């Protein structure tokens, strides 16, 4: 048994946060994603079923991060959590 896309992403970015290894996500890695992909589609098109490729959305997120400078892990987590309830704020505690 191994990690899925999200498990690998979170595990590796956590190693970077803890200073165990010099790791920083260079992308949100939306290819093969579900929650963050829906969130990115919602953010950029207002439609979770929009016909826009994960690679195009990754490019747009990179441009957004070059402005916000928060890092891909923050953007990926935010999109994943926000898409679950985009109209009503639900505090994430995990």
C-alpha positions in Angstrom: 0.0 0.0 0.0 1.2 3.5 -0.8 0.2 7.1 -0.7 -2.2 8.5 -3.3 -1.6 11.9 -5.0 -2.8 13.9 -2.0 -0.9 11.8 0.5 2.4 12.2 -1.4 1.8 15.9 -1.8 1.0 16.5 1.8 3.7 14.3 3.1 6.4 15.9 1.0 5.3 19.4 1.7 5.2 18.7 5.4 8.8 17.5 5.2 9.7 20.8 3.7 7.7 22.7 6.4 9.5 20.9 9.2 12.9 21.5 7.6 13.6 17.8 7.2 14.3 18.3 3.5 14.4 21.3 1.2 11.1 20.6 -0.5 8.6 23.1 -1.8 5.8 22.3 -4.2 6.4 23.9 -7.6 2.8 23.2 -8.7 -0.5 22.2 -7.3 -0.2 19.0 -9.3 -3.8 19.0 -10.5 -3.4 16.2 -13.0 -5.2 13.3 -11.2 -6.6 15.5 -8.5 -10.2 15.7 -7.5 -10.9 18.4 -4.8 -8.3 20.9 -5.7 -9.1 20.5 -9.4 -12.8 21.2 -8.7 -11.7 24.2 -6.6 -9.4 25.6 -9.3 -12.1 25.2 -12.0 -14.6 27.0 -9.7 -12.1 29.8 -8.9 -11.1 30.5 -12.5 -14.4 29.7 -14.4 -17.1 29.6 -11.7 -18.0 26.1 -13.0 -16.6 22.9 -11.4 -17.3 21.1 -14.7 -15.6 23.6 -17.0 -13.6 22.2 -19.9 -10.3 23.6 -18.9 -7.3 21.3 -18.5 -5.5 20.6 -15.2 -2.3 21.9 -16.8 -3.9 25.2 -17.8 -5.2 25.6 -14.3 -1.8 24.7 -12.8 -0.3 27.5 -15.0 -2.9 30.0 -13.7 -2.3 29.0 -10.1 1.5 29.5 -10.6 0.7 33.0 -11.9 -1.6 33.7 -8.9 1.1 32.5 -6.6 3.7 34.7 -8.2 1.4 37.6 -7.0 0.3 36.2 -3.6 3.6 34.5 -2.7 1.9 32.0 -0.4 3.2 28.8 -2.0 1.5 25.9 -3.8 0.7 23.9 -0.7 -1.4 26.8 0.7 -3.2 27.2 -2.6 -3.8 23.5 -3.0 -5.1 23.1 0.5 -7.3 26.2 0.2 -8.8 25.1 -3.1 -9.5 21.6 -1.8 -11.3 22.9 1.3 -13.1 25.8 -0.3 -14.7 23.7 -3.1 -16.4 21.6 -0.4 -18.5 24.6 0.6 -17.9 27.6 -1.6 -21.0 29.6 -0.4 -20.6 29.1 3.3 -17.4 29.4 5.3 -16.5 26.2 7.2 -13.5 26.5 9.4 -10.9 23.8 8.6 -9.4 22.3 11.7 -7.3 19.5 10.4 
